[in-house]
Amino acid sequence: MREKLARWIYEKKWIQLISFLVFCALAVRLFLNITYLFRSAGAGDSSEIYNRNRIIGIKEEAALDMVYVSGSEGFVYWEPPRAWAEYGFKSYNYATNSIPAEAILGNIREIRKTQEPQLFVVGLRSFQYWSEGVAEAEIRYITDSMDYSWNRWRMVHEYLANRTVTEENHVLSLYFDIAKYHTNTEVLKAPERWKLSDNRGTAQYNGWLLYPFHEILGEPEGFMTEERAELAKGSRDTLVALLEYCQEEDLDVLFVISPYWITKEHQMLYNTMKDLITSYGFDYLNANEHYEEIGIDFATDFCDKDHVDVYGAEKYTRFLGRYIQEKYALVDKRNETGNDEWDEMYEAFRQKESAEKDKIEEEIVAENLAYTDGLSLENIDNPYEWCAKAVNENYTVLVAAQGEAFSPNAQIDAILDLWEIPRNSTANVIRVYSGKTNLFMADDTLEENCQGTFRGHTDRVEAYEINSGEKCGIIIGGVEHCLKQNGLNIVVYDNNYREVLDSVVITQGEDGELSLLRR
């Protein structure tokens, strides 16, 4: 009897233990689902979701030939669908915005859990933009996308070990992001969030992202140099750790810098990185040293100084694809069976790219037409015709009034309406407009000049100052362009070509007639 009782208690304890373990497993599963559901931004924030899809999507991929590991300097540049269609190798962009340097090594470790590509391509820009402090957003972009794992914990630890941590930094929530996002209940309204509650999904175009913008840039000058600059200690130590890991694991790695609006100071840092990388026996390629070979045109191929548009992405992918094909001899798999998904992806990509190219081409035509029309402003003497032509979204118009108000008539009223100038108070007004968008307005002289910068400039920020009345002036880039005469002093500036197109003053005679004067 005692033996039966002992056996019954013994068996019950095992049942209790098993029940407890099952409960713990379910609790962990629920915790993970809730964490993955609540992560990152609010409902409907597709940019955050897309970052996440690039990370979790690699788990859904069959064997890849190449993985591009980087920040945005990779995923808007490298086009996996084109690489497949033109070179026949399978690639993927494993990348998030503003990636910290430590995450490159962490990402390679994570990638290798499910993939062993023949080649890793590593973008180097994150080693240039080093900061000693904790930039929470840049580390969260990647860690908020990853599965909870030893690799994730290690990445956060390595990042914090290289930074100056303050009381303002929410360190615990970097390890357990639910501590930050548990109040983010808006995600419960978004169906796309529920689909990510198991942290699984696919990345459209294998991680390439279309940036639907265009900007005319000036080509960088004077950056080519053989000089070297010292890397920040944290940046150098992190790069060395990455190189040692890749060497120990016998990985093929190509370190690259994609084309952008580079400076001499940047190039000096990259020269130092090149020395370090090649000393470990790895390949280094700075595309900024090959503009002519790539065919890069800064007037058509960029959406800002740090990123290409679809034209630039096409050129860069072809340049890098040829280099990889020749240097690493990746097998062309286009004639193999079972690649229908890759062919379908390319067709969808081609249609999206074509539509974006058409849009950019329209923008370029409009920008060039606006510039040509703007140059003709100086040949127009009719005040109303001149003012009507100056209202263009490609221009910034700066208006500074001086002296007595205008006497009302139909012509002056039509001009005042263009920039919402009160008809009974035209003296000493200030207006800054881009097209029909009001950027600044004041109806009297300011104690201090209004200061601002022109919109759309990323390669060269140009500032302006404006005031009216006795302090009347319109200063652009440190140069006075205002005629400082009684009436409406107006300067027209081309936003795309960063050029003053005309500077006039509109005055009114004793007979009520308007005149347009220049220097």
C-alpha positions as CSV (number, residue, x, y, z in Angstrom):
1,M,0.0,0.0,0.0
2,R,2.8,2.4,0.9
3,E,4.6,1.6,-2.3
4,K,1.5,2.3,-4.3
5,L,1.0,5.6,-2.5
6,A,4.7,6.6,-3.0
7,R,4.4,5.7,-6.7
8,W,1.2,7.7,-7.0
9,I,2.8,10.8,-5.4
10,Y,6.0,10.3,-7.5
11,E,3.9,10.1,-10.7
12,K,1.8,13.2,-9.7
13,K,5.0,15.2,-9.2
14,W,6.1,14.4,-12.7
15,I,2.7,15.4,-14.0
16,Q,3.0,18.7,-12.0
17,L,6.5,19.3,-13.4
18,I,5.4,18.6,-16.9
19,S,2.4,20.8,-16.5
20,F,4.6,23.6,-15.1
21,L,7.0,23.3,-18.0
22,V,4.1,23.4,-20.5
23,F,2.7,26.5,-18.7
24,C,6.1,28.2,-18.9
25,A,6.5,27.4,-22.6
26,L,3.0,28.8,-23.3
27,A,3.8,31.9,-21.2
28,V,7.0,32.5,-23.1
29,R,5.2,32.0,-26.4
30,L,2.5,34.5,-25.4
31,F,5.1,37.0,-24.2
32,L,7.0,36.8,-27.5
33,N,3.8,37.2,-29.5
34,I,2.8,40.3,-27.5
35,T,6.3,41.7,-27.8
36,Y,6.4,41.2,-31.6
37,L,2.9,42.6,-32.0
38,F,3.6,45.8,-30.0
39,R,7.1,46.6,-31.5
40,S,8.2,49.7,-33.2
41,A,5.9,52.5,-34.4
42,G,2.2,53.1,-34.4
43,A,-0.5,51.5,-36.6
44,G,-0.1,52.0,-40.3
45,D,3.6,53.1,-40.2
46,S,4.7,51.2,-43.3
47,S,8.3,52.5,-43.2
48,E,8.9,50.8,-39.8
49,I,7.2,47.6,-40.9
50,Y,9.3,47.5,-44.0
51,N,12.5,47.8,-42.0
52,R,11.3,44.8,-40.0
53,N,10.4,42.8,-43.0
54,R,13.9,43.1,-44.4
55,I,15.2,41.4,-41.3
56,I,12.6,38.7,-40.6
57,G,12.2,38.0,-44.3
58,I,15.5,36.3,-44.7
59,K,14.2,33.3,-42.7
60,E,11.8,32.6,-45.5
61,E,14.4,32.6,-48.2
62,A,15.9,29.5,-49.8
63,A,19.7,29.4,-50.3
64,L,21.1,32.9,-51.2
65,D,24.3,33.5,-53.1
66,M,25.0,37.0,-51.7
67,V,23.7,39.1,-48.8
68,Y,24.2,42.9,-48.6
69,V,24.6,44.0,-45.0
70,S,24.3,47.7,-44.4
71,G,22.1,50.7,-43.5
72,S,20.1,52.7,-46.1
73,E,23.3,53.1,-48.1
74,G,22.6,49.5,-49.3
75,F,18.9,48.9,-49.4
76,V,18.1,51.8,-51.7
77,Y,21.1,51.1,-53.9
78,W,21.3,47.3,-54.5
79,E,18.4,45.8,-56.5
80,P,18.2,42.0,-56.0
81,P,15.6,41.6,-58.7
82,R,17.9,43.3,-61.3
83,A,20.9,41.2,-60.1
84,W,18.9,38.1,-60.7
85,A,17.6,39.2,-64.1
86,E,21.0,40.4,-65.4
87,Y,23.5,38.2,-63.6
88,G,21.6,35.2,-62.4
89,F,22.6,35.2,-58.7
90,K,20.3,35.3,-55.7
91,S,20.8,38.2,-53.3
92,Y,19.2,39.9,-50.4
93,N,19.4,43.3,-48.6
94,Y,19.6,42.7,-44.8
95,A,19.6,46.3,-43.7
96,T,17.8,48.9,-41.6
97,N,18.0,52.7,-41.4
98,S,20.9,54.4,-39.6
99,I,22.5,51.1,-38.7
100,P,25.2,51.3,-36.0
101,A,28.6,49.8,-36.8
102,E,28.3,47.1,-34.1
103,A,25.2,45.8,-35.8
104,I,27.1,44.7,-38.9
105,L,28.8,41.9,-37.1
106,G,25.7,41.1,-35.2
107,N,23.7,40.9,-38.4
108,I,26.2,38.6,-40.1
109,R,25.9,36.2,-37.1
110,E,22.1,36.3,-37.3
111,I,22.1,35.8,-41.1
112,R,24.3,32.7,-40.7
113,K,21.7,31.0,-38.5
114,T,19.7,30.4,-41.7
115,Q,22.0,31.3,-44.6
116,E,25.5,30.6,-45.7
117,P,25.9,32.9,-48.8
118,Q,29.0,32.6,-50.9
119,L,29.5,36.4,-50.5
120,F,28.8,39.0,-47.9
121,V,28.8,42.6,-49.1
122,V,29.2,45.1,-46.2
123,G,28.4,48.8,-46.5
124,L,31.0,50.9,-44.6
125,R,29.3,54.2,-44.0
126,S,28.2,53.3,-40.5
127,F,31.9,53.2,-39.5
128,Q,32.3,56.8,-40.6
129,Y,29.3,58.3,-38.8
130,W,30.5,57.3,-35.3
131,S,28.9,58.8,-32.2
132,E,30.1,58.2,-28.6
133,G,26.6,58.6,-27.2
134,V,23.7,56.2,-27.3
135,A,21.5,56.9,-30.4
136,E,18.5,54.8,-29.3
137,A,16.7,55.0,-32.7
138,E,19.6,53.6,-34.7
139,I,20.0,50.5,-32.6
140,R,16.3,50.0,-32.2
141,Y,15.8,49.9,-36.0
142,I,17.6,46.5,-36.0
143,T,17.0,45.0,-32.6
144,D,13.2,45.8,-32.7
145,S,13.2,43.7,-35.9
146,M,15.1,40.6,-34.6
147,D,13.8,37.6,-32.9
148,Y,14.6,37.4,-29.2
149,S,17.9,35.4,-29.1
150,W,21.4,35.3,-27.8
151,N,22.6,37.1,-31.0
152,R,20.2,40.0,-30.2
153,W,21.2,40.2,-26.6
154,R,24.9,40.2,-27.7
155,M,24.3,43.0,-30.2
156,V,22.7,45.3,-27.7
157,H,25.5,44.5,-25.2
158,E,28.3,45.2,-27.7
159,Y,26.6,48.5,-28.8
160,L,26.2,49.7,-25.2
161,A,29.8,48.7,-24.3
162,N,31.1,51.1,-26.9
163,R,29.0,54.0,-25.9
164,T,28.6,56.5,-23.1
165,V,25.4,55.4,-21.3
166,T,23.5,58.0,-19.3
167,E,20.5,57.9,-17.0
168,E,18.4,59.1,-19.9
169,N,19.1,56.0,-21.8
170,H,16.4,53.3,-21.3
171,V,18.9,50.4,-21.3
172,L,16.5,47.7,-20.0
173,S,14.0,48.5,-22.8
174,L,16.8,47.9,-25.4
175,Y,17.0,44.3,-24.1
176,F,13.3,43.9,-23.5
177,D,11.5,46.3,-25.9
178,I,8.1,45.5,-24.6
179,A,9.0,47.8,-21.6
180,K,8.9,50.7,-24.1
181,Y,6.1,49.6,-26.4
182,H,3.6,48.1,-24.0
183,T,1.4,51.3,-24.1
184,N,1.4,51.2,-27.9
185,T,-2.2,50.0,-28.1
186,E,-2.8,51.7,-31.5
187,V,-1.1,48.7,-33.2
188,L,-4.1,46.6,-32.2
189,K,-6.1,48.4,-34.9
190,A,-3.7,47.5,-37.6
191,P,-4.1,44.1,-39.4
192,E,-0.5,44.2,-40.7
193,R,0.7,44.2,-37.1
194,W,-1.2,41.1,-36.2
195,K,0.4,39.3,-39.1
196,L,3.8,40.1,-37.6
197,S,3.0,38.8,-34.1
198,D,5.1,35.7,-34.8
199,N,7.9,37.9,-36.2
200,R,7.6,36.2,-39.6
201,G,7.1,37.8,-43.0
202,T,8.6,38.4,-46.4
203,A,10.5,41.3,-47.9
204,Q,9.3,42.7,-51.2
205,Y,12.0,42.8,-53.8
206,N,14.2,41.0,-51.3
207,G,14.8,44.1,-49.3
208,W,15.3,46.8,-52.0
209,L,13.4,49.9,-51.2
210,L,12.2,52.5,-53.7
211,Y,12.8,56.1,-52.5
212,P,10.2,58.1,-54.5
213,F,12.1,61.3,-54.6
214,H,14.5,63.2,-56.8
215,E,16.9,66.1,-56.2
216,I,19.4,67.9,-58.4
217,L,22.8,67.8,-56.8
218,G,26.1,69.4,-57.7
219,E,28.8,66.8,-58.2
220,P,31.2,66.6,-55.2
221,E,34.6,68.2,-55.9
222,G,38.0,68.0,-54.3
223,F,37.3,64.8,-52.3
224,M,39.9,62.6,-54.0
225,T,43.0,62.3,-51.8
226,E,45.6,59.9,-50.6
227,E,45.5,61.4,-47.1
228,R,44.4,59.4,-44.1
229,A,42.4,60.5,-41.1
230,E,42.2,58.7,-37.7
231,L,39.1,56.7,-37.0
232,A,37.3,57.1,-33.7
233,K,38.5,54.4,-31.3
234,G,35.1,52.8,-31.1
235,S,34.7,52.7,-34.8
236,R,38.2,51.2,-35.3
237,D,37.8,48.6,-32.6
238,T,34.4,47.6,-34.1
239,L,35.8,47.2,-37.6
240,V,38.7,45.2,-36.3
241,A,36.3,42.9,-34.4
242,L,34.3,42.4,-37.6
243,L,37.4,41.7,-39.7
244,E,38.8,39.2,-37.2
245,Y,35.4,37.4,-37.1
246,C,35.2,37.2,-40.9
247,Q,38.8,36.0,-41.1
248,E,38.3,33.3,-38.4
249,E,35.1,32.1,-40.0
250,D,36.8,32.1,-43.5
251,L,34.1,34.3,-45.0
252,D,34.3,36.0,-48.4
253,V,33.4,39.6,-47.7
254,L,33.5,42.6,-50.0
255,F,33.6,46.0,-48.2
256,V,31.9,48.8,-50.2
257,I,31.1,52.5,-50.2
258,S,28.1,53.3,-52.4
259,P,28.2,56.6,-54.4
260,Y,26.9,59.7,-52.6
261,W,27.8,63.4,-52.1
262,I,31.2,62.6,-50.5
263,T,33.7,65.0,-49.0
264,K,37.4,65.0,-48.6
265,E,37.1,64.4,-44.9
266,H,35.0,61.3,-45.6
267,Q,37.5,60.0,-48.2
268,M,40.3,60.4,-45.7
269,L,38.4,58.1,-43.2
270,Y,37.7,55.6,-46.0
271,N,41.4,55.5,-46.9
272,T,42.2,54.5,-43.4
273,M,39.5,51.8,-43.5
274,K,40.9,50.5,-46.8
275,D,44.3,50.1,-45.2
276,L,42.8,48.1,-42.3
277,I,40.5,46.0,-44.5
278,T,43.2,45.0,-47.1
279,S,45.6,44.2,-44.3
280,Y,43.3,41.4,-43.3
281,G,43.1,40.2,-46.9
282,F,39.6,41.4,-47.7
283,D,38.4,43.2,-50.8
284,Y,37.5,47.0,-50.7
285,L,35.6,49.0,-53.3
286,N,34.8,52.7,-53.1
287,A,32.3,53.5,-55.9
288,N,32.9,57.2,-55.4
289,E,36.2,56.6,-57.2
290,H,34.4,55.3,-60.3
291,Y,31.7,57.9,-61.2
292,E,32.6,57.8,-64.9
293,E,32.6,54.0,-65.1
294,I,29.3,53.8,-63.3
295,G,27.8,56.6,-65.4
296,I,26.6,58.6,-62.3
297,D,24.9,61.9,-63.0
298,F,24.3,64.0,-59.9
299,A,21.6,65.9,-61.7
300,T,19.4,62.9,-62.3
301,D,20.5,59.9,-60.2
302,F,19.9,61.0,-56.6
303,C,17.0,61.7,-54.2
304,D,19.2,63.4,-51.7
305,K,22.9,63.7,-51.0
306,D,23.1,60.3,-49.2
307,H,20.8,58.2,-51.4
308,V,20.3,57.4,-55.1
309,D,16.9,57.3,-56.9
310,V,15.9,54.5,-59.2
311,Y,18.3,55.7,-62.0
312,G,21.2,55.7,-59.6
313,A,20.2,52.3,-58.1
314,E,20.1,50.8,-61.6
315,K,23.6,52.1,-62.4
316,Y,25.1,51.0,-59.1
317,T,23.6,47.6,-59.2
318,R,25.0,47.0,-62.7
319,F,28.4,48.3,-61.7
320,L,28.6,46.2,-58.5
321,G,27.0,43.2,-60.2
322,R,29.7,43.2,-62.9
323,Y,32.4,43.5,-60.3
324,I,31.0,40.6,-58.3
325,Q,30.5,38.4,-61.4
326,E,34.1,38.9,-62.4
327,K,35.7,38.8,-59.0
328,Y,33.7,36.1,-57.2
329,A,32.3,34.1,-60.1
330,L,28.8,33.5,-58.6
331,V,27.0,30.9,-60.6
332,D,24.4,32.1,-63.1
333,K,21.2,30.2,-62.1
334,R,18.7,31.7,-64.5
335,N,18.5,28.5,-66.6
336,E,18.0,26.3,-63.6
337,T,14.5,25.1,-62.7
338,G,12.4,26.3,-59.7
339,N,13.1,30.0,-60.1
340,D,9.6,31.2,-61.1
341,E,9.4,33.3,-57.9
342,W,12.5,35.2,-58.8
343,D,11.3,35.8,-62.4
344,E,7.9,37.0,-61.0
345,M,9.7,39.3,-58.5
346,Y,11.7,40.9,-61.3
347,E,8.7,41.5,-63.4
348,A,6.9,43.3,-60.5
349,F,10.0,45.2,-59.8
350,R,10.4,46.2,-63.4
351,Q,6.9,47.6,-63.6
352,K,7.3,49.6,-60.3
353,E,10.7,50.9,-61.4
354,S,9.4,52.0,-64.8
355,A,6.5,54.0,-63.3
356,E,9.0,55.7,-60.9
357,K,11.3,56.5,-63.8
358,D,8.4,58.1,-65.7
359,K,7.6,60.2,-62.6
360,I,11.2,61.4,-62.1
361,E,11.5,62.2,-65.8
362,E,8.5,64.4,-65.5
363,E,10.0,66.1,-62.5
364,I,13.3,66.7,-64.3
365,V,11.5,68.2,-67.3
366,A,9.5,70.5,-65.0
367,E,12.6,71.5,-63.0
368,N,14.5,72.3,-66.2
369,L,11.5,74.2,-67.7
370,A,11.1,76.2,-64.5
371,Y,14.8,77.1,-64.6
372,T,14.7,78.2,-68.2
373,D,11.5,80.2,-67.6
374,G,13.1,81.7,-64.5
375,L,16.0,83.0,-66.5
376,S,13.6,84.8,-68.7
377,L,12.2,86.8,-65.8
378,E,14.9,89.4,-66.2
379,N,13.5,90.2,-69.7
380,I,10.0,91.0,-68.4
381,D,9.1,94.6,-67.5
382,N,5.4,94.2,-66.9
383,P,4.9,94.0,-63.1
384,Y,1.9,91.7,-63.1
385,E,3.3,89.4,-65.8
386,W,6.5,89.2,-63.9
387,C,4.8,88.4,-60.5
388,A,2.5,85.8,-62.0
389,K,5.5,84.0,-63.6
390,A,7.3,84.1,-60.2
391,V,4.6,81.9,-58.6
392,N,6.1,78.5,-59.2
393,E,6.7,75.6,-56.8
394,N,10.3,75.4,-58.0
395,Y,11.0,78.9,-56.8
396,T,11.2,80.6,-53.5
397,V,10.0,84.2,-53.6
398,L,11.1,86.7,-50.9
399,V,9.2,89.9,-50.6
400,A,10.3,92.8,-48.4
401,A,8.3,96.1,-48.5
402,Q,9.7,99.5,-47.8
403,G,7.9,102.9,-47.6
404,E,4.3,103.9,-48.0
405,A,1.5,101.7,-48.9
406,F,0.3,101.3,-52.4
407,S,-2.8,103.1,-53.6
408,P,-5.4,100.5,-54.5
409,N,-6.2,99.6,-58.1
410,A,-7.0,96.4,-59.9
411,Q,-3.4,95.7,-61.0
412,I,-1.8,96.1,-57.6
413,D,-4.6,94.2,-55.9
414,A,-4.0,91.2,-58.2
415,I,-0.3,91.2,-57.2
416,L,-1.0,91.5,-53.5
417,D,-3.3,88.6,-53.7
418,L,-0.5,86.4,-55.0
419,W,1.2,86.6,-51.6
420,E,-1.7,87.4,-49.3
421,I,-0.6,90.9,-48.6
422,P,-3.3,93.1,-47.0
423,R,-4.5,95.8,-49.3
424,N,-4.8,98.3,-46.6
425,S,-1.3,97.6,-45.1
426,T,1.3,97.0,-47.8
427,A,4.0,99.0,-46.0
428,N,6.8,97.0,-44.4
429,V,5.3,93.5,-45.0
430,I,7.5,90.4,-45.3
431,R,6.6,87.3,-47.2
432,V,8.5,84.1,-48.1
433,Y,6.7,81.8,-50.5
434,S,7.4,78.7,-52.4
435,G,4.8,78.4,-55.2
436,K,1.6,79.0,-53.3
437,T,2.9,77.7,-50.0
438,N,3.5,80.3,-47.3
439,L,6.8,79.7,-45.5
440,F,6.9,82.9,-43.5
441,M,4.9,86.1,-43.2
442,A,5.0,89.3,-41.1
443,D,3.1,92.6,-41.6
444,D,5.7,94.9,-40.1
445,T,9.5,95.3,-39.6
446,L,11.1,92.7,-37.3
447,E,13.4,93.5,-34.4
448,E,15.8,90.8,-35.8
449,N,16.0,89.6,-39.3
450,C,14.0,86.5,-40.2
451,Q,16.4,83.7,-40.9
452,G,15.8,80.5,-42.8
453,T,17.1,78.0,-45.3
454,F,15.8,77.1,-48.7
455,R,13.9,73.9,-49.0
456,G,15.2,70.8,-50.8
457,H,18.9,71.3,-50.3
458,T,20.9,68.4,-48.9
459,D,24.2,68.9,-50.5
460,R,24.5,72.6,-49.9
461,V,22.4,74.3,-47.3
462,E,21.9,78.0,-48.3
463,A,20.5,80.4,-45.8
464,Y,18.6,83.6,-46.2
465,E,17.8,86.7,-44.0
466,I,14.9,89.0,-44.7
467,N,13.5,92.2,-43.1
468,S,11.4,95.2,-44.2
469,G,11.0,98.9,-43.6
470,E,14.1,100.7,-42.5
471,K,15.8,97.4,-42.1
472,C,14.8,96.2,-45.5
473,G,17.1,93.6,-46.9
474,I,17.1,90.1,-48.6
475,I,20.4,88.4,-47.9
476,I,21.1,85.0,-49.6
477,G,24.3,83.1,-48.8
478,G,25.7,86.3,-47.2
479,V,25.1,88.4,-50.3
480,E,22.6,91.3,-50.3
481,H,20.1,91.0,-53.2
482,C,17.5,93.5,-52.2
483,L,17.3,96.9,-54.1
484,K,16.2,98.6,-50.8
485,Q,13.9,101.0,-52.5
486,N,10.3,102.1,-51.7
487,G,7.8,99.6,-52.9
488,L,7.9,95.8,-53.0
489,N,11.4,94.5,-53.1
490,I,11.2,90.9,-54.5
491,V,13.9,88.3,-55.1
492,V,13.2,85.0,-56.9
493,Y,15.4,82.0,-56.1
494,D,15.4,78.7,-58.0
495,N,15.1,75.8,-55.4
496,N,16.6,73.2,-57.7
497,Y,19.6,75.0,-59.2
498,R,20.2,77.1,-56.1
499,E,20.4,80.3,-58.1
500,V,19.0,83.9,-57.7
501,L,17.0,84.3,-60.9
502,D,16.0,88.0,-60.6
503,S,15.8,90.9,-58.1
504,V,13.3,93.7,-58.7
505,V,11.4,96.4,-56.9
506,I,7.8,97.2,-57.8
507,T,6.9,100.9,-57.3
508,Q,3.8,103.0,-57.9
509,G,3.9,106.4,-59.5
510,E,1.8,109.4,-58.6
511,D,-0.6,108.4,-61.4
512,G,-1.1,105.0,-59.8
513,E,0.7,103.1,-62.5
514,L,3.1,100.4,-61.4
515,S,6.7,100.1,-62.5
516,L,9.2,97.3,-62.3
517,L,12.8,98.4,-61.6
518,R,16.2,96.6,-61.5
519,R,19.7,97.7,-60.7
